[in-house]
């Protein structure tokens, strides 16, 4: 399949691809090329194929959008450069108690935080941060801990920057211990 000068190899497990699906993929990529970066949830991509999903992620990355939902999963792309404005105190405040916001690690953190603080009683939560070596798992975990250190502190403490930094430092200093319990050795991490 050829799409605007780039070759896309698409096949099924038996080596053949339904012609109507190939036409559907081609139509999606050609007609929606300019809007691919606007898909904030990959389940809205139609058809959902490796080609269309990867093209959407590529389009979002090219406009510096590094988080995308895939249903209840968050896909994070490593920008391989510092993006401090994406993790500022103002952004944390924006995501804390927000009803609906764009995909971000803080929206996942906030949802888990709300469930722990649930009105009908706390509900245990687990966040799984996975990826290959160098994908940004440690950075993401640090962002999660920084978010929790910030939102769990009383607002008077948050206004006192020194206190927040002290709480944040304590939480972040615990990261190596937490990693020691959560680290595994597999084919991709050695």
HUSUL-V237533 format. One record per residue. N is the residue number from 1. RES is the residue in one small letter. PSI is psi as a letter, one per 30 degrees, with the letter a starting at -180 (NA if undefined). D_CENTER is the distance of its C-alpha to the mean C-alpha in Angstrom with 2 decimals. Layout:
# HUSUL-V237533
n	res	psi	d_center
N	RES	PSI	D_CENTER
N	RES	PSI	D_CENTER
This chain:
# HUSUL-V237533
n	res	psi	d_center
1	x	k	29.80
2	x	k	29.90
3	x	j	27.54
4	x	h	28.67
5	x	f	29.95
6	x	k	27.26
7	x	k	27.98
8	x	j	25.56
9	x	j	26.73
10	x	k	26.09
11	x	l	28.02
12	x	l	28.13
13	x	f	29.12
14	x	g	32.78
15	x	f	32.51
16	x	l	33.04
17	x	k	30.84
18	x	k	32.03
19	x	e	33.32
20	x	e	32.06
21	x	e	28.46
22	x	e	28.87
23	x	e	30.30
24	x	e	27.49
25	x	e	24.84
26	x	e	27.05
27	x	e	27.58
28	x	e	23.90
29	x	e	23.16
30	x	e	26.31
31	x	e	26.37
32	x	g	22.75
33	x	e	22.13
34	x	f	22.19
35	x	g	19.74
36	x	e	17.08
37	x	f	14.75
38	x	f	15.22
39	x	j	13.61
40	x	f	10.54
41	x	j	10.81
42	x	f	11.88
43	x	f	14.43
44	x	f	16.32
45	x	k	17.05
46	x	j	20.65
47	x	l	21.51
48	x	j	18.45
49	x	l	19.35
50	x	e	17.88
51	x	e	19.41
52	x	e	18.08
53	x	e	14.45
54	x	e	14.66
55	x	e	16.56
56	x	e	14.08
57	x	e	11.25
58	x	e	14.12
59	x	e	15.27
60	x	e	12.10
61	x	e	11.97
62	x	f	15.69
63	x	g	15.43
64	x	h	12.98
65	x	j	10.01
66	x	f	7.06
67	x	k	4.20
68	x	k	5.71
69	x	l	6.84
70	x	i	9.14
71	x	b	11.43
72	x	g	10.53
73	x	k	7.67
74	x	k	3.94
75	x	k	3.90
76	x	k	3.35
77	x	k	6.99
78	x	j	9.42
79	x	f	11.73
80	x	h	14.51
81	x	l	16.00
82	x	k	15.89
83	x	i	14.30
84	x	e	15.86
85	x	f	15.89
86	x	f	12.13
87	x	g	12.79
88	x	l	16.37
89	x	e	18.33
90	x	e	18.71
91	x	e	15.01
92	x	e	14.96
93	x	e	18.10
94	x	e	16.80
95	x	f	14.01
96	x	k	16.57
97	x	g	18.59
98	x	k	17.18
99	x	e	17.81
100	x	k	15.27
101	x	l	12.86
102	x	l	10.36
103	x	k	6.67
104	x	l	5.57
105	x	f	5.39
106	x	f	9.01
107	x	e	9.19
108	x	e	8.27
109	x	e	10.71
110	x	e	13.14
111	x	e	13.40
112	x	e	14.25
113	x	e	16.54
114	x	e	18.29
115	x	e	18.95
116	x	e	20.45
117	x	g	22.49
118	x	k	23.43
119	x	f	26.73
120	x	g	28.13
121	x	l	27.35
122	x	k	24.46
123	x	k	22.32
124	x	k	20.99
125	x	k	17.22
126	x	k	15.27
127	x	k	11.70
128	x	k	11.24
129	x	j	9.37
130	x	l	10.64
131	x	l	11.29
132	x	l	14.39
133	x	k	16.29
134	x	g	15.09
135	x	f	11.47
136	x	g	10.53
137	x	e	10.64
138	x	e	13.36
139	x	e	11.90
140	x	e	8.81
141	x	e	11.61
142	x	e	13.78
143	x	e	11.58
144	x	e	11.49
145	x	e	15.22
146	x	e	15.99
147	x	e	14.57
148	x	e	16.71
149	x	e	19.62
150	x	e	19.58
151	x	f	19.33
152	x	f	21.66
153	x	k	24.28
154	x	l	26.96
155	x	e	26.80
156	x	e	29.94
157	x	e	28.26
158	x	e	25.23
159	x	e	27.86
160	x	j	29.43
161	x	e	27.20
162	x	e	29.09
163	x	e	28.46
164	x	e	24.70
165	x	e	24.72
166	x	e	26.89
167	x	e	24.70
168	x	e	21.58
169	x	e	23.65
170	x	e	24.81
171	x	e	21.41
172	x	e	20.10
173	x	f	23.42
174	x	f	22.80
175	x	e	19.76
176	x	e	22.11
177	x	e	23.82
178	x	e	20.71
179	x	e	19.65
180	x	e	23.22
181	x	f	22.96
182	x	f	19.62
183	x	k	20.14
184	x	l	21.36
185	x	k	23.19
186	x	a	22.53
187	x	e	23.11
188	x	f	20.08
189	x	j	20.42
190	x	NA	23.95
